[in-house]
Each structure stands twice: as C-alpha cells, then as structure tokens.
Amino acid sequence: MKQILAFGDSNTWGLVPGSKKQERYPWGVRWTSLLQEKYTDVRVAEEGLCGRTTVFEDELRPGRKGSGSLEPLIESQYPIDGAILMLGTNDCKTYYHASSYVIGKGIERCLDILEKYVAPENILLVSPIHLGNDVWKPEKDPEFGARSVETSRELKKIYGDIAKKRGTRFLAASDYVKPSSVDDEHMDEAGHRAFAEVVYSELEQVIS
C-alpha cells in the first residue's frame, strides 16, 4: 500500500471556521479524509496542526515550527511515496514580520527536508488559500494585520516559482477555494469538498 503524507496547518487539520475551542471537522468532512475515501490502496497520513508555520517558533504555542517537526514525522510514517505540503498562512501573522519572500525561503527549508525522502516530482506544493480582507478584525483573528492579507496573496507566485525551480508539483488552493466569511481564514465544508477533489486530480501522477 502506498502512503501520502499531508503536512500542513489548521486547514489540513480541519478546524471549523470561527470555533473558539479548536473544533475539528469530523471524518467524512475534512479534505484529508475525503481524499482517503477515494483510495483503496493508498493511505493518507494526516499531519495537520493548528498554528503550524514553515520555520518560525511561536513562544506562546510550542511545537509549531514545521521544519522542526517534519523530519521526525516523516520517519515515524516512513516509508512514504509522496507528500502534500501546504503551509504559509500562519507565517503571515504580524508576530513574525515575514515577507512573502521570507515565507518562500521557509517553505524551501521544508522542501529540503522532504526531498531527502521523496523525489521532487512526488511532492505536491500547495500555496494556501488567501486570507479574507477582514481576518485581522478583533472578532476574527487579530494575530493578523491588513498587510497579512496582501502577503497571503503573494504566496501563489512565490510558491509557483519555487515549484518550477525545484521540479515539484504545484497547486494554488486559492484558485479553487476561499476562506469562510465566518473567520476569513479557514475552509468551510464546501471548501473541503472542493479542495479534496482538486488534490485528488493532482495526485494521479504521484501514485500511478
């Protein structure tokens, strides 16, 4: 049986938009589970974590540095035949003061680690959905700012250029999915369904 690692943040974990206690969409709703249900001979290893970044530490929420946890997770799931990498949204928080260029450098660090175990052509690099215009408002997620919205929109080109340079597959989630108006940050149920379909199509060559 082949195995695909899905490594990401709260939109991979399946956070319900606007939930204050980190409620998670159940199996059969979140995109990773919908993807799994399409296969009989492939296992999708769900490795999403709320607040996860590419390379930044969050002193208030330990263990969110993606590049720090990726290799142990790969080794625990090994062998893997492919990977889906979708990070960058949390890097846009004002706390990190990171430009889209720097976030791109962070995602490349994660790719450096992945490519020790998986060929580039078997990695699907995903630029995340755009943050909504009002995400930074107090009733939504004030860890972001107005500039965060623009930074999130710049990641599609940054990631696309990285994928082209490195030979990985590329998918812009923002081409297919928008965040829920509830929090301007997370996919709703319809978004998870749509995203599962497009990821499934993109993975055909990886698992063939």
C-alpha positions in Angstrom: 0.0 0.0 0.0 1.3 3.4 -0.9 1.4 6.3 1.6 1.0 10.0 1.1 1.9 12.5 3.8 -0.4 15.5 4.2 1.6 18.1 6.1 0.0 21.4 6.9 -1.7 23.7 9.4 -5.3 24.1 10.7 -6.7 23.9 7.2 -5.2 20.4 6.9 -6.2 19.5 10.4 -9.8 20.6 9.6 -10.5 23.5 12.0 -14.2 24.6 11.9 -14.2 28.3 11.0 -14.8 30.6 13.9 -14.6 27.8 16.6 -13.1 29.1 19.8 -12.1 25.7 21.2 -10.5 24.4 18.1 -13.4 22.2 16.9 -12.4 19.9 14.1 -14.5 18.8 11.2 -15.1 15.0 11.5 -14.1 12.2 9.3 -16.0 12.5 6.0 -15.9 16.3 6.1 -12.3 17.4 6.3 -10.5 17.2 3.0 -7.8 14.7 4.1 -10.5 12.2 5.0 -12.4 12.8 1.8 -9.2 12.2 -0.1 -8.6 9.0 1.8 -12.0 7.7 1.0 -11.2 7.9 -2.7 -8.5 5.2 -2.4 -8.4 1.6 -1.5 -4.7 1.1 -2.0 -3.3 4.4 -0.7 -3.1 5.7 2.9 -3.3 9.4 3.5 -1.3 10.2 6.7 -3.0 13.3 8.2 -0.4 15.6 9.8 -2.1 18.9 10.2 -1.5 21.1 13.2 -3.2 24.4 14.2 -0.7 27.3 14.2 2.0 25.5 12.3 4.5 27.7 10.4 7.3 26.9 7.9 10.3 27.8 10.1 9.0 30.2 12.9 8.8 29.4 16.6 5.7 30.6 18.5 6.7 31.1 22.1 3.0 31.1 23.1 2.3 27.8 21.3 5.4 25.5 21.3 6.0 22.9 18.6 4.6 24.9 15.7 7.8 25.2 13.7 7.2 23.0 10.7 10.8 22.5 9.7 11.5 21.3 13.2 8.8 18.6 13.3 8.7 17.5 9.7 11.6 15.0 9.7 10.6 13.1 12.8 7.1 12.8 11.4 8.4 11.5 8.1 10.5 9.0 9.9 7.5 7.9 12.0 5.4 7.4 8.9 8.2 6.1 6.7 8.2 4.9 4.0 6.2 7.5 2.2 5.6 7.6 -1.6 4.5 11.2 -1.9 3.7 14.3 0.1 1.3 17.3 0.1 2.9 20.4 1.7 0.6 23.3 2.5 2.0 25.9 4.9 2.4 29.7 4.9 -0.8 31.1 6.3 0.4 31.4 9.9 3.7 32.8 8.7 1.6 35.9 7.6 0.9 36.8 11.2 2.2 40.1 12.4 4.2 38.5 15.1 6.7 37.1 12.6 7.1 40.2 10.4 7.8 37.9 7.5 7.5 39.0 3.8 6.2 36.6 1.2 9.9 36.2 0.0 10.9 35.1 3.5 8.0 32.7 3.8 9.1 31.2 0.5 12.5 30.6 2.0 10.8 28.9 4.8 8.8 26.6 2.6 12.0 25.7 0.7 13.5 24.6 4.0 10.6 22.2 4.4 11.2 21.0 0.9 14.8 20.4 1.6 13.8 18.0 4.3 11.1 16.3 2.3 13.3 15.8 -0.7 15.7 13.6 1.5 12.9 11.0 1.5 10.7 11.8 -1.6 11.5 12.7 -5.1 10.5 16.3 -6.1 8.0 15.1 -8.7 6.2 13.2 -6.0 5.7 16.3 -3.8 2.6 18.5 -4.3 3.5 22.0 -3.1 0.3 23.9 -2.3 0.1 27.7 -1.8 -2.6 28.3 0.8 -6.0 30.0 0.4 -5.9 33.7 0.6 -6.8 35.4 3.9 -10.1 37.3 3.8 -10.0 41.1 3.9 -11.4 41.3 7.4 -9.4 38.5 9.0 -7.5 40.9 11.3 -10.6 42.3 13.0 -11.0 41.7 16.7 -13.9 39.3 16.3 -11.9 37.2 13.9 -8.1 36.7 14.2 -6.2 39.8 15.4 -2.9 37.9 15.2 -3.1 39.0 11.5 -2.9 42.6 10.2 -4.1 44.3 7.0 -0.6 43.6 5.5 -1.1 39.9 6.2 -3.9 39.7 3.7 -1.6 41.1 0.9 1.2 38.8 1.9 -1.0 35.7 1.7 -2.0 36.7 -1.8 1.6 37.0 -2.9 2.4 33.4 -1.9 0.9 31.9 -5.1 3.6 33.4 -7.3 6.3 32.8 -4.8 5.4 29.1 -4.4 4.8 28.6 -8.1 8.3 29.9 -8.9 9.8 27.6 -6.3 7.9 24.6 -7.6 9.1 25.3 -11.1 12.7 25.7 -10.0 12.8 22.6 -7.9 10.6 20.3 -10.1 7.8 19.7 -7.6 4.2 19.7 -8.5 2.2 22.8 -7.7 -1.3 23.7 -6.8 -2.7 27.1 -5.8 -5.5 26.4 -3.3 -6.7 30.0 -3.8 -7.6 29.2 -7.4 -10.3 26.8 -6.1 -11.2 27.7 -2.5 -11.9 30.8 -0.5 -12.0 31.1 3.3 -15.3 31.1 5.2 -16.7 34.6 5.8 -17.1 33.5 9.4 -13.4 33.9 10.1 -11.8 34.8 6.8 -9.1 32.2 7.5 -10.4 28.6 7.2 -12.2 26.5 4.7 -15.9 25.6 5.3 -17.4 22.2 4.4 -17.9 23.1 0.8 -14.3 24.3 0.6 -13.0 21.0 2.0 -15.1 19.0 -0.6 -13.8 21.2 -3.5 -10.2 21.0 -2.3 -10.3 17.2 -1.9 -11.4 16.9 -5.5 -8.6 19.1 -6.9 -5.9 17.4 -4.8 -7.1 14.0 -5.9 -6.7 15.1 -9.5 -3.3 16.5 -8.9 -2.1 13.3 -7.2 -2.9 10.9 -10.1 0.7 11.0 -11.4 2.2 10.7 -7.9 0.5 7.5 -7.0 0.4 5.9 -10.5 
